[in-house]
Amino acid sequence: MEGLGEKCAVFGVYGKGMDVARLTYFGLFAQQHRGQESSGITVSDGNVMKRHCGMGLASQVFTEEDIESLVGHSAIGHNRYSTSKGSELEHCQPFVLASKLAFAHNGNLPSTTVLREFLTEKGIEVEGWNDSRLMAEAIMWYMGQGKTLPDALAAAYPLFTGAFSILAMDHTTLVAARDAYGIRPLSLARLNGGFVVSSETCGFAPVTAEFIRDVNPGEMVVIKHGTLSSKQLARANQKLDMFEFVYFARHDSMLLGKSVYEVRKNFGKMLAKENPIEADVVIGVPETSLPAALGYSQASGIPYEMGLNKNRYIQRTFIQPDQKLRDKSVRMKLTPIPQVIKDKRIIVIDDSIVRGTTSKPLVDMLYDAGAKEVHVLISSPPIRFPDFYGIDTPAQTGLFAYGKTVEEMRQAFGATSLHFLSLPGLFAATGLPSSLFNVSCFTGEYVIDLKERFKEFNHPALPIDTKRKVTT
């Protein structure tokens, strides 16, 4: 998997007598895969808000002294990968406004026109603000009119056109909310009489929190004085981003009641049904593709091996802003194991192709290690459309699959063969109705109105194979 900037992670804790900052730190640490540009935590003790934020990983941003200084009964934290505006410290979240409101956001609003017009009409200067800051300022304006935090968020909610999972906090209340389509995951848990909110369920295990349920699409959950209440702000129409299953979520997370690990294995099994290949060994590209490779092996009977070693101390390749550095970092990140590869017909499974920059170097590495054949199988359909809901994909012309046939892509890689999982196969592997998912990067069909940004891509680039029959 390459070239895809991740979304973000949010994590919140509410509970008297709890070390909320330390718990939030470990929740962010567990979700570091969702954003590596900045990390921040804000706490409230009922009277004062304290915030610590910095650029880099959570382990680089926070010291023991920092955590000990953040004392309170409630906290929200955020790991960021920028999808709106830049990667400067000023965009680090949670935002704190007037020492009264802390706000963190996972997602992206493709259009902020309505928000900007609203704030401008109120005499608020919005120049240079990203979507998250605009959302926070809208809530703060309503709080300035005397509304409580939950009422202020409910009033501002219709201004938010896009994908969002929100955590907001004042001195007495912690609020969590999702967009009406639930594109971003968000879940609730209990801990020692208090509550925990996390982008992914994998954030609960390190703090020993007990999962309750997902926050529903369009729902606002209010945690105050140790009690939890809920209000539906918009009619739910679940459309979880399929890329959570394909790549973003950790193997040990649960989405829509399904194990991410098991679904990824099913991707591989479905690949084997759709694309039977004669080969000697199946390998996966670490880490997210390994379950799919195992699934392909189980379904096909071809032995599974760890053919690629990952240097775990190398940052994910998309973090490098320079394309030449990104290309070179592939060989620093992955090393083939010749004893597995040499003189073998290799099936190598990856989860997706975005820019295509790492695929050819990977194929070349396998040939250099002595592979007789290299069959590349991708456990998702071709990505031919940009994302507008929080994934840092390039413009459509920067997507490798845009305007290309599968054969043209294969020739560019130099692979023996190239195969993608079909869209029906992708849905079937989840064991859930296709109506529950957003798959806009595959189909160009966007569930949330893009407004003025609809003109930024061509639709469709190539015919979409939506009629293929799949045997389950």
N, C-alpha and C positions, 0 to 999 in steps of 0.2 A: 504494500500500500504506500503511495507516495503523493506528495503535492497537495494534501488536503488539510487546511487549517481547521483545528477543532473548534468546537463551540465554546462553552464555558461551564463552570460548575458553581453551584450555590450550596451552602450548608448553613443550617441554623439550629440553635439550641435555646430552649426556654426551660428554666427550672431553678427554684430557690436552693441555695446551698450547693450548687454544682459548679465545677470548674469549667465554665462554659467556653472560655477562650481555648483551653487545652483540648477540650472535646472537639471544638470547631477546627482547630489545627489538624487533628488526626482525620477528621472528615474531609478536609481539603487535601490532605496528603493522599488519602485513598482515591481521590478523584483528580490527581495530578495529570492524568492522561487527557483530561478535557480542556486543559489550558495551561501553558507554561510561561506566559509573558509576564504576568504579575499575580500577586496574591495579597489578600487583605482581610482583616478581621476588625469588626466594630462591636464593642460591648456597651451595655447600659446597666448601671446599678440602681436605676430608678430616678436618678437626679442628673447624672453626668454621663455623656457618651465619650468613650475613648476609642481611638482608631489607630491601627498600625497597618501600613501598606507599603509594598515595595516591588520593584521589578525583579523577575526571576521566579524560581521554584519556591514553594512554601518552605522547604528546608533551608533555603538561602535567605529568605525574607525574615524569618522569625528566629529569635534566640530564646533561651530559657527566661532571660530577664524580660523580654518583650511579653511573653505569655503571662508571666507573673504580674506584670503591670496592668494587664487587661482584666480587671475584676468587675463582676456584675452578675446579674441573674438571667440575662439574655444576650445572645450574640448572633451575628450573621457573618458569613465569610464568603469569599469569592475567589476563584481561579479564573484568569482571563486569557483568552486568545482573541485578538482583535478581529472583529468583522465589520466594525464601523469606526471611522476616523482612525487615528494612529495608535502607536504602541508606546505612548509616553506615560509618565507617572501620573499626569493629570487625569488620565482616563482610568486609573486603577480604582477598583471598587472594593468594598461598598462606598458609595458616596455618602457624605454626611452633610446635611443642610441645616444651618441655623442651630446646630446642636440639638435638633429636635427630631430629625428623620434620618435614618440610615436605609440605604436602598441598594439592592444587588439584582442583577438581571442576567439570565441565560437565554440567548436568542438574538433575534434581529428584526427590526422594523424596516421593511423595504422602502416604505414611504413615511416620512415624518412631516409632510406638508401640513396636515391638520394640526399636529402638535405644535409646530412652529407658529402657525397662524394664531392658535389659541394663546400661546404665551406672549407673542408679540402684541396682541390686542390688550393684554394685561400690563403692557409696559415693561416686559422682561426681555433683556437682551439675550439672544440665543446663539450668537455667532460662535462657531468653534465647538459647540456641544454635540456629542454623539447621541444616539437614540436613547441610551440608558439615562443619561443626564437629563434629557428632555422629559422622560417619563417621571423621573424623581421630582423635577421642578413642577410638573403639573400637579402631582399629588401634594407637594408642599404648598402650592397656591391655595388649594382647597382647604388644607389644614389651617392656612392663614385666615381663612374665612370662618373659622370656628368649628369646622368638621373634625370628628375623630379620625384617626388613621384609617380604620376600615371604611368609614363613610367617604373619606377623601379618595381612597383608592377606587371605590365603587363609582364615584363621580367621574374620575379621570379615565376609567377603564375604556369607555367607548372611543377615546382618542388614540388608543394603542392599536394601530393597524399592522399586524405582523405576528411573529412567533415570540412567545415569552413565557418563561417561568420566573416569577418574581418572589423575592423575599424583601420585606420592608419591616422596619422596627422603630417604635418610639420608646419612651421610657417605661411604658407599662404593657405594651402589646407587640406581639410578633405576628405578621400577616404573610401568608403564602398564597399565590394565585397563578393560574395558568391561562393561556389564551384558549379561546373556544374550541380550537382544533387539537389541543394537547400535543402540539408538534414536539415540544421539549418535555422530557420526563421530569417528574417531581413526585416524591414519596414522603409519607409520614411514618414516624415510629415513636414508641414510648421509651422513656429511660428514667428510672428512679423517681417516678411521680411527675416527671416533666415530659417534654416533647422534643423531637428532633425532626428536621426537614432536610432532605437531601436530593440533589439532582438524580443520583443513582442509588439503588439499594446497597451497592457495595460500600457506601459510606457508613452504613449502620454497623457492620461487623466490628470494625476497630474500636468502636465506643460501646459495644455490647448493647445497642439499642434494638428493641423488638419491633419489627415491621408491623404497621397497622394496615395501611392501604395506600394506593396512589391518590394524589390530589386529582380530582376529576377535571377534565377540560371545562373551562369557563367557570370554575369554582374558586371562591375565596375562602380560605381557612383562617380563622382568627384564634390565636392563643393568648389568653389573658388571665392572670391570677390563677394559673394552673388548670384552667379549663379550656376546652376546645369547642368552637362552634363553626358553623359553615353557612355560606350563602352562595347561591348560584347566580353569577352575574351575567351569564350568557348561555344560550342553549348549547349543550355539549354536542360536538360532532367530531368524534375521535379520529385523528389523522396523524398518528405517531410517525415521525421521520424514520423511514425504513433504514437509513444509515446508522441508526442506533444499533440495530441488529447486525448490519453488515460490518461495521467498523468501530464506531465511537464507544459504545458501552463496553465495560469490562466483562470478561468471561463469566465472572461470578455474580453479575447483576441479574435482576429479574425485570422484564418489561412486559406489560399487559399480561402478567401472570405466567409468562414463559421464561425458561432459563435461556439466557443469551448463549451459553455454551452449547446447549442441546440444539438450539436453532441453527447455530453455525455448523454443527456437525451435519444437520439435515441439509444445509446448503450443499455440502460436499456429497452427500448421498444422492441428492437430486442431480448434481453435476454428473455423477457416474451413470445415472439412468439416461440422461439426455445425451451424454457424450462418452460412450464406451470406447476405450483406447487400449491397445496392446502395449504394455510397457513393463519395466522391471521393478520400478520403485516409485512411490509417491512421496513428495516432500512438500512442505508448506513454507511460506515466507513468514517468519516470526513477526509479531506474536498473534495478531488477530486471525490469521489464516490457518493456524495450526489445527483447530477443531474441524474446519472444512476439509483439510487434507486427510485427517483421521477418518472422517465420514466417507470420503471418496474411497479410501483404502478398505474400509469395512464393507462397503457396498460392492466394490469391484473384485475384492480378493487380492489385489496387488499390494505387496508389503509396504508399510509406512515406515519411513526413516526420518531422522533429524538430519537433513542434508545441508542445512544452512545454520551456521553459528552466528548469533547476534551479540555484538559488543554492547552490553547493557549500559555502558557509560557514555555512549554517543547519543546526543539528542536526536529526536525524530527528524528525518531529513527535511521536512517542510519548514522547520524552524529557520533554516539557513535562507536569508533573504536574497543572496546572490545565486543565480542559476548555476554558475560554474562550481561554486562550493557545494550546491545541492547535488550536482552530478557526481563530484568526487566523493562525497560523503557516503554514497552507496557502498563503495568498496571498504570504507572504514567501518561501516555499520554491519555489513553482512560478509561472512567468509564461508565459501563452500567447503565441505568435508570430502576430500578426494576419494577416500575409501568407500563412501556411499555413492559417489557420482561416476567414477571412472568406468568406462566401457558399458554404461547402463543407458537404457531408454528411460528418460526421466519425465515424470509428470510433476510440474511445479504449480502449486495452487496459490493464488493471491486473491485478496478480497475485492479489489477494484483497480481500475486504471483511470487516472485523472489527467495529468499532463503527459504521461508516458515517459517521463525523463529517467525513471529508474528501471523500466522494463527491459530496454535493450542492454544496459550494463549488466543486469541480472542474467539475461540469457547468455551474454558473452562470457560471464564468469563461469557458468555451468559448462559451456563448451570448453573453456580453458581448463576446467578441472577434469576433462576427459569424457564428458557425456556424449553418447552416440546420437541421441535424439533428445530434443527439449520440447515438450508439449506444455504450453501455457494455458491453464484453465482459470477463469475468473469467476468467483462465487457471487457475482451480481451482473446485471446487464450493462451494456456500454453507457457511460455517462456522456450525454450529448447536450445537456442543458445546464446553465449555471444555477447555483442555489441563491436564494434571496432570504432564507429564513435562519441564517446563523452559521452556515458553513462557508469557510473562506475559499470557495472555488474561484478559478480565474474566469475572465470573460469567456463567452462561448467559443470564440476563436482560439482560445488557449487550451481548450479541452481536446485531448488527443483524438478522441473518437468522433469529434464533430466533423461531418462531411466525409467520413471515411467508411469504407466497407470493412468487414472483419478481415478479409483477405489483404486489403491494403495495410491494415494494422499489423498483420502477421509478417508481411514482407518487411515492414519497417523494423520489426524486432529481430528478424532473422530466425524466428522459432520454427520448429518442424510443423506445429499446428497451433492454432489459437481458438479458444472456445469460451463463450460467456454463458452464464446461467440465464435462462429465459426469465422474463417477467412473471409468467404464470408459475414457473418453477420456484421463483423467489417467494411468491405468496404461499404456495403449497408447503414450502419448507417450514414456514412459521406455524402452520396448523391453525391459523386465524383467518377470518374473512378479509379479503383484499380491501374492503371498504374502510378498514381501520387504519390505513396507512397513507402517508404522503410519499409519492415516488416521483416528484416533479423533475429531479435531475435525470431520470431515465426517460420520461414521457413528454416533458415540457408542459404538463398540465398542472397549474398552480392553484392550490386550494384556497389560499388567501390572496385577495386582490392585490396585484403589484402596482396598480395605479400607473403613475408616469414611467415606471421602470419596465413596463411590459415591452416597450420598444427596444430594449437592450439586447434582444436575442431573436433569432429566426426560428420559426416553428412551423412544421417540424423540420429537422435537419435531414433525417432519413426516416423511412417508414418504420413504425414501431411494431414489433412482432407480438401482438397481444392475443392472437388467435391460436397460438400453438397449444396443442393438447399435451397434458402432463398426466402421467400415471402415478398415483400416489399409493 
